């Protein structure tokens, strides 16, 4: 559906924009906010309705996180998705012309799924190794490092969301900081004891493999 939304109020008075026109919303019980799915279903084109949405604290948009917003919604258009025919034209379209046939597209998708599964398994294994290593070597974390790290994280998060509480931030990020410090220490100690060194050429090769933005 295509809707126009007008913000009536938001509880925390954070949302600066008041008009949201031509918003496309896919009405699906598993992919649409429950408030929208419940209220828009059954509306007629041209009809308006007030809908209040309570956003969770982990909402990606800082203005909406933990906020409650009342919208006036007008239904402008109803559409239905149609599956495109699975043919060579589709293969060319979805790959920008890199793949020209359906069989080749199926094989590329199969290889991509297999690669993603392998990468996920490797990440999971590395995570398990890291967790076991840290638990077996409870290195004491310097209080100064921990305090400085938490203060930096708190300052960064509160710059985006003033409602974020320092106690909540500390409870969430302190265990992560402790684990990261211990892991970094163990890796550096292992490298020192085993005489593992990284050459300038190896560093340069890794840096060149990163996107330009990541190298800055």
C-alpha positions in Angstrom: 0.0 0.0 0.0 1.0 3.6 -0.5 0.2 6.0 2.4 0.6 9.6 3.5 1.5 9.9 7.1 1.2 13.0 9.3 2.8 13.0 12.8 0.3 14.2 15.4 2.7 13.9 18.3 5.6 12.0 19.6 6.0 11.4 23.3 9.7 12.3 23.5 9.4 15.3 21.1 12.3 14.1 18.9 10.8 13.6 15.5 11.5 16.8 13.6 9.7 15.8 10.3 5.9 15.9 10.4 4.9 14.9 6.9 5.8 11.5 5.3 4.1 11.3 1.9 4.1 8.4 -0.6 5.3 5.9 2.0 5.2 2.3 0.6 4.3 -0.3 3.3 4.3 -4.1 2.6 1.4 -5.5 4.5 2.7 -8.8 5.8 2.2 -10.1 9.4 5.9 -11.0 9.8 7.4 -7.9 8.1 5.1 -5.1 9.1 4.8 -3.4 12.5 1.9 -4.9 14.2 0.1 -1.6 14.7 0.3 -0.8 11.0 -0.7 -4.3 9.9 -3.7 -4.3 12.2 -5.0 -0.8 11.3 -4.3 -0.5 7.6 -5.8 -3.9 6.8 -9.4 -3.3 5.7 -9.0 0.4 5.0 -10.4 1.8 1.8 -8.5 4.1 -0.6 -9.0 7.7 0.6 -9.8 6.6 4.2 -7.8 8.1 7.1 -7.1 6.7 10.5 -5.0 7.5 13.6 -2.4 4.9 14.5 -0.1 5.0 17.5 3.2 3.1 17.3 5.4 2.3 20.3 9.0 1.8 19.1 11.4 -0.6 21.0 14.5 0.8 22.6 16.7 -0.9 20.0 15.0 0.8 17.1 17.8 1.7 14.6 16.6 5.3 14.2 17.6 7.3 17.3 14.6 9.7 17.0 12.2 6.7 17.3 14.1 4.4 19.7 12.0 4.0 22.8 9.6 6.6 21.5 5.8 6.5 21.0 4.4 8.3 17.9 0.9 9.0 16.9 0.4 9.2 13.1 -2.6 10.2 11.0 -2.5 7.8 8.0 -4.3 8.2 4.7 -4.4 5.2 2.4 -3.6 6.4 -1.2 -3.1 3.3 -3.2 -3.3 -0.5 -2.9 -1.0 -2.7 -5.0 -0.2 -6.4 -5.3 3.2 -7.9 -5.9 3.5 -10.0 -9.0 6.3 -12.5 -9.4 8.4 -12.0 -12.6 8.7 -15.0 -14.9 11.9 -16.9 -14.3 13.6 -16.6 -17.6 16.9 -15.4 -19.1 15.7 -11.8 -19.1 15.3 -12.0 -15.3 18.8 -13.5 -15.0 20.2 -10.6 -16.9 18.2 -8.0 -15.0 19.0 -9.1 -11.5 22.8 -9.5 -12.2 23.2 -6.4 -14.3 23.9 -8.5 -17.4 26.7 -10.5 -15.7 24.7 -13.7 -16.0 22.6 -14.4 -19.1 20.8 -17.7 -18.4 18.6 -19.2 -15.7 20.8 -22.3 -15.2 23.9 -20.1 -14.8 21.9 -17.9 -12.3 20.8 -21.0 -10.3 24.4 -22.2 -10.1 25.7 -18.8 -9.0 23.0 -18.7 -6.3 24.0 -22.2 -5.2 27.6 -21.3 -4.9 26.8 -18.1 -3.0 24.6 -20.0 -0.5 27.4 -22.5 0.0 30.0 -19.8 0.5 27.8 -18.0 3.0 27.2 -21.2 5.0 31.0 -21.9 5.0 31.8 -18.3 6.2 29.1 -18.6 8.9 30.5 -21.9 10.1 34.0 -20.4 10.2 32.8 -17.3 12.2 31.0 -19.6 14.7 34.1 -21.7 15.1 36.3 -18.7 15.7 33.8 -17.3 18.2 33.8 -20.6 20.1 37.7 -20.7 20.2 37.8 -17.1 21.3 35.2 -17.7 24.1 37.0 -20.8 25.4 40.4 -19.1 25.3 39.2 -16.0 27.2 37.4 -18.1 29.8 40.5 -20.2 30.4 42.8 -17.1 30.8 41.0 -14.6 33.0 43.6 -11.8 32.5 43.0 -8.8 34.8 41.7 -5.8 32.9 43.3 -2.5 33.9 40.6 -0.3 35.6 41.8 2.8 33.7 41.4 1.2 30.3 37.9 -0.1 31.2 36.8 3.3 32.5 38.2 5.2 29.5 36.5 2.8 27.1 33.1 2.9 28.7 33.2 6.7 28.9 34.1 6.9 25.2 31.2 4.6 24.3 28.8 6.5 26.6 29.7 9.8 25.1 29.3 8.5 21.5 25.9 6.9 22.2 24.5 9.8 24.1 25.5 12.2 21.3 22.9 10.3 19.2 20.4 9.6 21.9 20.3 11.7 25.1 17.8 9.3 26.7 20.5 6.5 26.8 21.3 5.8 30.4 25.0 5.4 31.4 24.2 2.5 33.7 22.5 0.7 30.9 25.3 1.4 28.5 27.9 0.1 31.0 26.0 -3.1 31.7 25.8 -3.8 28.0 29.3 -2.8 26.8 31.5 -3.6 29.8 31.5 -7.4 29.3 32.3 -6.9 25.6 35.2 -4.6 26.4 36.6 -7.1 29.0 36.4 -10.0 26.5 38.0 -7.9 23.7 40.9 -6.8 26.0 41.6 -10.3 27.2 41.5 -11.7 23.6 43.8 -9.0 22.3 46.2 -9.7 25.2 46.3 -13.4 24.6 46.9 -13.0 20.8 49.7 -10.6 21.4 51.3 -12.9 24.0 50.9 -15.9 21.7 52.6 -14.0 18.9 55.4 -12.9 21.2 56.1 -16.4 22.5 55.9 -18.0 19.1 58.0 -15.3 17.4 55.2 -14.4 15.0 55.8 -11.2 13.2 53.9 -9.3 10.5 56.0 -7.7 7.7 55.3 -4.3 6.3 54.4 -6.0 2.9 51.8 -8.1 4.6 50.2 -5.1 6.3 50.2 -3.2 3.0 48.5 -6.1 1.3 45.7 -6.3 3.9 45.2 -2.5 3.7 44.9 -2.6 -0.1 42.2 -5.3 0.2 40.0 -2.9 2.3 37.6 -0.5 0.7 38.9 3.1 0.3 36.7 4.3 3.2 38.1 1.6 5.5 41.7 2.6 4.8 41.2 6.2 6.0 
